[in-house]
Amino acid sequence: MNTLPNEFLRTDFGHEVYDEWYLEQGSYNFETPEFVERHFPFYEKALQLSKSDNILEAGCGTGSYSREFARRGYHVIGMDLSPNFLSEAQKITQRENLEIEFILGDYNEMNFEEKFSVIFFEGSFFYRSKEGLISLLNRIHKALTPNGRFYFVHSNHSILKKQFPMDNLSEIKKNVFVVQRGEYNESNDIERCSWLKIDLETHKHYKCDFSIMHLPPDDIKNCLMEAGFKDFHFYKKRSLEDFHPEKDNGFSLVAKK
Ligand SMILES: C[S@@+](CC[C@H](N)C(=O)[O-])C[C@H]1O[C@@H](n2cnc3c(N)ncnc32)[C@H](O)[C@@H]1O
């Protein structure tokens, strides 16, 4: 039985998740410029960046990482499927007198051919099935120039699943309440999360319901090989140390075409 109005029932893990209300009133905290800056020595080393690189930041959100690339003199294009995030990214970038091209698009549908020497995902690499992952990796492989590099951060499924089930009810800010619930399905490694936010002044409410997959590192390795990547390294998250599957909560992966 379901008596909730339709607007309550958005279920896409797309830009609706990040809509205007979410951006303005939610508590979504993007990384601070200090956090972003702190990890650049790692990106520069692990990705062997050079000023001639042509970088795509996929899932750039409000553009914190794209701006740091630009500040350091790299050429970068930011892509996101949220128009609201992109307009926010543009506003902040103009305020800082930086020039970055931002494109609206779903990275799962990217269709570039040998266009970028680096494709970079930070907190934005999502897939919902093994087939979806392989299809995305194929597109990334095609979009990279020869010797191109590709980077993403991934959670360690064996540690992540211990946090579930997750129930959380808390006041966040400005009279907005959030109710959150998360489950982890061990048979397919899919995390499903839903949350509801209610603005107690306006009674505006927003529900988000999404599922994402977290494959074990060996499965990811196989998918990378299937997509044609031959050279890859699993680092401890944003660090030049090697990843330890038993103790690290996630990894940073750099793959070379
Ligand atoms: C957690 S935010 C991270 C944003 C940014 N990388 C940062 O760390 O500041 C995830 C971003 O990925 C974007 N995103 C999710 N799925 C996407 C897709 N299929 N194509 C393009 N962008 C996507 C969302 O709109 C959101 O801006």
The ligand as an ORCA input file, in Angstrom:
! r2SCAN-3c Opt
* xyz 0 1
  C      29.528     13.229     -4.533
  S      29.458     14.382     -5.853
  C      31.199     14.718     -6.114
  C      31.442     15.978     -6.916
  C      32.922     16.371     -7.111
  N      33.680     15.336     -7.783
  C      33.552     16.733     -5.753
  O      34.121     15.847     -5.127
  O      33.436     17.877     -5.360
  C      29.051     13.281     -7.198
  C      28.809     14.031     -8.490
  O      28.701     13.106     -9.558
  C      27.672     13.535    -10.432
  N      27.230     12.359    -11.187
  C      26.685     11.227    -10.688
  N      26.431     10.360    -11.683
  C      26.821     10.973    -12.836
  C      26.790     10.593    -14.199
  N      26.322      9.399    -14.574
  N      27.269     11.458    -15.135
  C      27.749     12.679    -14.763
  N      27.799     13.104    -13.476
  C      27.338     12.262    -12.522
  C      26.616     14.123     -9.520
  O      25.723     14.973    -10.187
  C      27.504     14.837     -8.500
  O      27.780     16.140     -8.885
*
